[in-house]
Every structure is written in C-alpha cells, then in structure tokens.
Amino acid sequence: MKLAFAGLGVMGFPMAGHLAKAGHEVAVFNRSPEKAARWVETHGGRAGATAAEAAQGAEMLILCVGNDDDVRAVVTQALPALAPQAVIIDHTTTSARLARDMAQLCAGADARFIDAPVSGGQAGAEAGQLTIMCGGEPDAFARAEPVVGAYAKAVKLMGPAGAGQLTKMVNQICIAGVVQGLAEGLHFATRAGLDPADVLAAISKGAAQSWQMDNRWPTMAEGRFDFGFAVDWMRKDLGLVLDEAADNGARLDVTRLVDSFYAEVQAMGGARWDTSSLVARLERPAVT
C-alpha cells in the first residue's frame, strides 16, 4: 500500500521501518527533518517537508506523535492530501475526546479515523511485538489490521471512536499500581536485609509475577533508570486518565496517589527516568 507515517521518535522510527520491510511504499514526516532524512537513509522511501506532502495520495496515514494538539495539527494538514476513503491510524496516546473529534472530522472528508494506542514500549516497537487497542468503525479496522500487523503481536477493536484510548487508560492504571507495589516490595526487601536477586527468584514464578517484575526488578535493584518509558510520558498519560475519570465518575485513589509520587520523582530530576524509578523516591529520607 501507499502509506504516510508521521512521527519518528523512539517508537515511530522502528514502526515505520517495519512497514517498509513489509513491502509498503512509505513516505515519512517528522518535525525534525534530520530524523526523517535518517529514516530514509536507513529504510528507503521518501520524506515530506510537511505532513501534507508526505500524505499526498496515501491510502493510509499513520501517526505516532506527542499529544492531542500534535495529532490535531497533523490530521488537519494531511487530510486534504490523502487518497479518497483513506484510513488514518493514530498510535499516539491522547484523550478519548480528541479521538472522537478526529473521527467526526475525517467522516466529513471521505476518510476514516482509528485511535490505536499501543503498549510494549520501545523494545516492543523495535521487535515488532506491540499490543494495539483500537477504536473505530469495523470496516476501517479490517483494512488497518493487516497493515499494523507488521509491528504488532496483538491487535483488537475495542469499540467505536475513543474506545482504544479508554483501553489504553486502563492499561496505564494497571501499570501504575503494579510498579508502585514492585517499588515498595523491593524497598522492603532491602531494608529487611534480603538479597533482591534471591527474592526475585523466590517470588517471580508465583502470584506476584508480572512483566514489570521480570523486566524491571533487576534494574530497579541496581538503581538504573536511563531507559524505557519516561516519567514525563507516564504523567502525561495519567493526566489523561484522571481527566477522563473526572468525567465518568471513576474512583482512582491509587492512580491519583501514584501520579503524585511521579511528580516527586520529577522534582528529584527524574523526568526522563524510566517509570520504574518510583523506587528511587523510597530511598530518600522520609518527610516528617
């Protein structure tokens, strides 16, 4: 297919690369043109100086940008340049309201919009093993599913526009609680004089096991946080969650508390640390 891809950050760069390897004709756009030039040098295809230039005649536009405003800007600029009945697939984590607005905008321009946030992080993007949760119309999803399958291990339609973003919010709620529990468990183990590696070996095959435990416990124990999903990004996502909860009446006591803990990590200078850095906050002297 003739595709356009906007947003070549740590996620978008490898995702667009998987599309090129799958045989699609890919044009890319990035606000920093040097990233687009580097992508073309690595994968071929072409770079557009603007989103509209990259999207010219494309059957699908795929986005992985920063926030609601970025999505709105790219879609608005690119929409008139797309082929008739094009599908726009947005992998950005945004508000559900933005997804619904974009779906309505696209419907009025002979196009379809799918909100398709992802889980799996940079490692999942590079390995082509992302989990994608989608909101949109079934016919548009049927067209999109085999395309995004180039970098996904699981893709599921959750409901109409916005349902993908709501599902991603559930994902972030669950992660926030698990990581805080993991941080407290590791902190307790070290204060109790236990060997963290031995504790991991003892409990990681039982009910306490999680992806976070398997992949983050060892680096948390070493105090290494210079990788993975940044605290700034998690706070952005949790802000979306808490805004949505204010609208739908959901009680998110733990999520709200963990968000405040991440604010403390930011104040410690950890804005770009991995989300597992919650444990670093616990190693500071308690405030009395």
C-alpha positions as CSV (number, residue, x, y, z in Angstrom):
1,M,0.0,0.0,0.0
2,K,0.9,3.6,-0.3
3,L,1.4,4.8,3.3
4,A,2.4,8.0,5.1
5,F,3.9,7.9,8.6
6,A,4.2,11.0,10.8
7,G,6.3,11.0,14.0
8,L,9.7,9.3,14.0
9,G,10.6,9.1,17.7
10,V,11.8,6.1,19.6
11,M,8.5,4.3,18.8
12,G,7.7,5.7,15.3
13,F,11.1,5.2,13.7
14,P,11.1,1.4,14.1
15,M,7.4,1.1,13.5
16,A,7.7,2.8,10.1
17,G,10.7,0.7,9.4
18,H,8.6,-2.5,9.8
19,L,6.1,-1.1,7.3
20,A,8.9,-0.6,4.7
21,K,10.3,-4.1,5.4
22,A,6.8,-5.5,4.8
23,G,6.9,-4.1,1.2
24,H,4.7,-0.9,1.6
25,E,5.6,2.3,-0.1
26,V,6.2,4.6,2.8
27,A,6.6,8.4,3.0
28,V,7.6,9.9,6.3
29,F,7.2,13.2,8.1
30,N,8.9,14.5,11.3
31,R,9.0,17.9,12.8
32,S,12.8,17.5,13.0
33,P,13.7,16.9,9.3
34,E,17.0,15.2,10.2
35,K,15.2,12.3,11.7
36,A,13.2,11.9,8.5
37,A,16.3,12.0,6.4
38,R,18.0,9.4,8.7
39,W,14.9,7.2,8.3
40,V,15.0,7.4,4.5
41,E,18.7,6.7,4.5
42,T,18.0,3.6,6.6
43,H,14.8,2.3,5.1
44,G,14.3,4.0,1.7
45,G,11.1,5.6,0.8
46,R,10.8,9.4,0.8
47,A,10.5,12.2,3.3
48,G,7.9,15.0,3.1
49,A,8.8,18.5,4.2
50,T,5.3,18.8,5.6
51,A,2.6,16.4,6.8
52,A,0.6,17.2,3.7
53,E,3.5,16.5,1.4
54,A,4.2,13.1,3.0
55,A,0.4,12.2,2.8
56,Q,0.0,13.1,-0.8
57,G,-2.1,10.3,-2.4
58,A,-1.6,7.9,0.6
59,E,-4.2,5.2,1.3
60,M,-3.3,5.4,5.0
61,L,-1.8,7.9,7.3
62,I,-0.3,6.5,10.5
63,L,0.7,8.8,13.4
64,C,2.8,8.4,16.4
65,V,3.3,11.9,17.7
66,G,3.2,13.6,21.1
67,N,-0.2,14.8,22.3
68,D,-3.7,15.9,21.3
69,D,-2.5,19.2,19.7
70,D,0.1,17.3,17.6
71,V,-2.5,14.9,16.3
72,R,-5.0,17.6,15.5
73,A,-2.3,19.6,13.6
74,V,-1.1,16.6,11.5
75,V,-4.5,15.3,10.7
76,T,-5.8,18.7,9.7
77,Q,-2.9,19.4,7.5
78,A,-2.7,16.0,5.9
79,L,-6.4,15.1,5.4
80,P,-6.9,17.1,2.2
81,A,-3.9,15.4,0.6
82,L,-4.9,11.8,1.2
83,A,-6.5,9.4,-1.3
84,P,-10.3,9.1,-1.3
85,Q,-11.6,6.8,1.5
86,A,-8.2,6.8,3.3
87,V,-7.8,5.5,6.8
88,I,-5.9,7.4,9.5
89,I,-4.4,5.3,12.2
90,D,-3.3,7.2,15.3
91,H,-0.9,5.4,17.7
92,T,-0.5,8.5,19.9
93,T,-1.8,8.2,23.4
94,T,-4.4,11.0,23.6
95,S,-7.7,11.9,25.2
96,A,-10.8,9.9,24.1
97,R,-12.4,13.2,23.3
98,L,-9.7,14.0,20.7
99,A,-10.2,10.6,19.1
100,R,-14.0,11.2,18.7
101,D,-13.4,14.7,17.3
102,M,-10.9,13.4,14.7
103,A,-13.3,10.6,13.7
104,Q,-16.0,13.1,13.1
105,L,-13.6,15.4,11.2
106,C,-12.5,12.5,9.0
107,A,-16.0,11.3,8.3
108,G,-16.9,14.6,6.8
109,A,-13.9,14.4,4.5
110,D,-14.4,10.9,3.0
111,A,-11.9,9.3,5.4
112,R,-11.9,7.1,8.4
113,F,-10.1,7.5,11.8
114,I,-8.9,4.8,14.1
115,D,-7.5,5.6,17.6
116,A,-4.9,2.9,18.1
117,P,-2.7,3.5,21.1
118,V,0.0,0.9,21.8
119,S,1.6,-0.9,24.7
120,G,5.0,-2.5,24.7
121,G,7.4,0.4,24.7
122,Q,10.5,1.0,22.6
123,A,11.5,-2.7,22.8
124,G,8.2,-3.8,21.5
125,A,8.3,-1.3,18.7
126,E,11.8,-2.4,17.6
127,A,10.9,-6.1,17.8
128,G,7.5,-5.7,16.1
129,Q,5.7,-7.0,19.1
130,L,3.4,-4.2,20.2
131,T,-0.1,-4.7,21.6
132,I,-2.6,-2.3,19.9
133,M,-6.1,-1.4,21.2
134,C,-8.3,0.3,18.6
135,G,-11.4,2.4,18.4
136,G,-13.3,3.0,15.2
137,E,-15.6,1.5,12.6
138,P,-15.3,-2.2,11.9
139,D,-14.7,-1.8,8.1
140,A,-11.9,0.7,8.7
141,F,-10.4,-1.6,11.3
142,A,-10.5,-4.5,8.9
143,R,-8.4,-2.5,6.4
144,A,-6.0,-1.4,9.1
145,E,-5.4,-4.6,10.9
146,P,-3.1,-6.4,8.4
147,V,-1.1,-3.2,8.0
148,V,-0.3,-2.6,11.6
149,G,0.3,-6.3,12.0
150,A,3.8,-5.5,10.6
151,Y,4.7,-4.3,14.1
152,A,2.1,-5.9,16.4
153,K,1.7,-9.2,18.2
154,A,-1.9,-8.4,19.1
155,V,-4.5,-6.0,17.6
156,K,-8.1,-5.7,18.9
157,L,-11.0,-3.5,18.1
158,M,-12.5,-2.3,21.4
159,G,-15.5,-0.3,20.1
160,P,-16.3,3.0,18.5
161,A,-14.0,6.0,18.3
162,G,-12.3,6.7,21.6
163,A,-12.6,3.1,22.8
164,G,-8.9,2.4,22.0
165,Q,-7.8,5.4,24.1
166,L,-10.0,4.4,27.0
167,T,-8.5,0.9,26.9
168,K,-5.0,2.4,27.0
169,M,-6.0,4.3,30.1
170,V,-6.9,1.1,31.8
171,N,-3.5,-0.2,30.8
172,Q,-1.8,2.7,32.4
173,I,-3.9,2.5,35.6
174,C,-2.8,-1.1,36.0
175,I,0.9,-0.4,35.3
176,A,0.9,2.5,37.8
177,G,-0.3,0.3,40.6
178,V,2.0,-2.6,39.7
179,V,5.1,-0.5,39.6
180,Q,4.4,1.2,42.9
181,G,3.8,-2.2,44.5
182,L,7.0,-3.5,43.0
183,A,9.0,-0.5,44.2
184,E,7.7,-1.0,47.8
185,G,8.4,-4.7,47.7
186,L,12.0,-4.1,46.6
187,H,12.4,-1.3,49.1
188,F,11.1,-3.5,51.9
189,A,13.3,-6.5,50.9
190,T,16.5,-4.4,51.0
191,R,15.5,-2.8,54.4
192,A,14.9,-6.3,55.7
193,G,18.4,-7.4,54.7
194,L,17.2,-9.8,51.9
195,D,19.1,-10.3,48.7
196,P,16.9,-8.8,45.9
197,A,18.1,-11.4,43.4
198,D,17.1,-14.2,45.8
199,V,13.7,-12.6,46.4
200,L,13.1,-12.3,42.7
201,A,13.9,-16.0,42.2
202,A,11.6,-17.0,45.1
203,I,8.5,-15.0,44.1
204,S,8.7,-14.4,40.4
205,K,7.1,-17.8,39.5
206,G,4.1,-17.3,41.8
207,A,1.1,-15.0,42.1
208,A,3.3,-11.9,42.4
209,Q,4.8,-12.4,38.9
210,S,4.3,-9.6,36.3
211,W,6.0,-8.3,33.2
212,Q,7.3,-5.4,35.3
213,M,8.8,-7.8,37.9
214,D,10.5,-9.9,35.2
215,N,11.9,-6.9,33.3
216,R,12.4,-4.1,35.9
217,W,13.2,-5.7,39.3
218,P,16.9,-6.3,38.5
219,T,17.4,-2.8,37.1
220,M,15.5,-1.2,40.0
221,A,17.7,-3.1,42.4
222,E,20.7,-1.6,40.6
223,G,19.3,1.9,40.6
224,R,19.4,2.1,36.7
225,F,16.6,4.1,35.2
226,D,18.2,5.5,32.0
227,F,15.9,3.6,29.5
228,G,12.3,2.7,28.9
229,F,9.1,4.7,29.3
230,A,9.9,8.1,30.8
231,V,8.2,9.6,33.9
232,D,7.2,12.7,31.9
233,W,5.3,10.4,29.4
234,M,3.7,8.5,32.2
235,R,2.5,11.7,33.9
236,K,1.0,12.8,30.6
237,D,-0.9,9.6,30.3
238,L,-2.1,9.6,33.9
239,G,-3.3,13.1,33.4
240,L,-5.5,11.9,30.6
241,V,-6.7,9.1,32.8
242,L,-7.6,11.4,35.7
243,D,-9.3,13.9,33.4
244,E,-11.5,11.1,32.0
245,A,-12.2,9.8,35.5
246,A,-13.4,13.3,36.5
247,D,-16.0,13.0,33.6
248,N,-17.1,9.4,34.1
249,G,-17.0,9.3,37.9
250,A,-14.5,6.5,38.3
251,R,-12.7,6.4,41.7
252,L,-9.0,6.1,41.1
253,D,-7.5,6.6,44.5
254,V,-4.3,4.6,43.9
255,T,-3.7,6.1,40.5
256,R,-4.0,9.6,41.8
257,L,-1.6,8.8,44.6
258,V,1.0,7.2,42.2
259,D,0.7,10.2,39.9
260,S,1.7,12.4,42.9
261,F,4.7,10.1,43.5
262,Y,5.8,10.5,39.9
263,A,5.6,14.3,40.5
264,E,8.1,13.8,43.3
265,V,10.4,11.8,41.0
266,Q,10.3,14.7,38.5
267,A,11.3,17.1,41.3
268,M,14.2,14.8,42.1
269,G,15.5,15.3,38.5
270,G,14.0,12.1,37.2
271,A,11.7,13.5,34.5
272,R,13.4,11.3,31.8
273,W,14.0,8.3,34.0
274,D,12.1,5.1,33.4
275,T,8.8,4.7,35.2
276,S,10.4,2.1,37.5
277,S,12.2,5.0,39.2
278,L,9.4,5.1,41.7
279,V,11.8,3.1,43.9
280,A,14.3,5.9,44.0
281,R,11.7,8.1,45.8
282,L,11.5,5.5,48.6
283,E,15.3,5.5,49.2
284,R,15.1,9.2,50.2
285,P,14.7,10.0,53.9
286,A,11.0,10.1,54.9
287,V,9.5,13.5,55.3
288,T,8.1,14.0,58.9
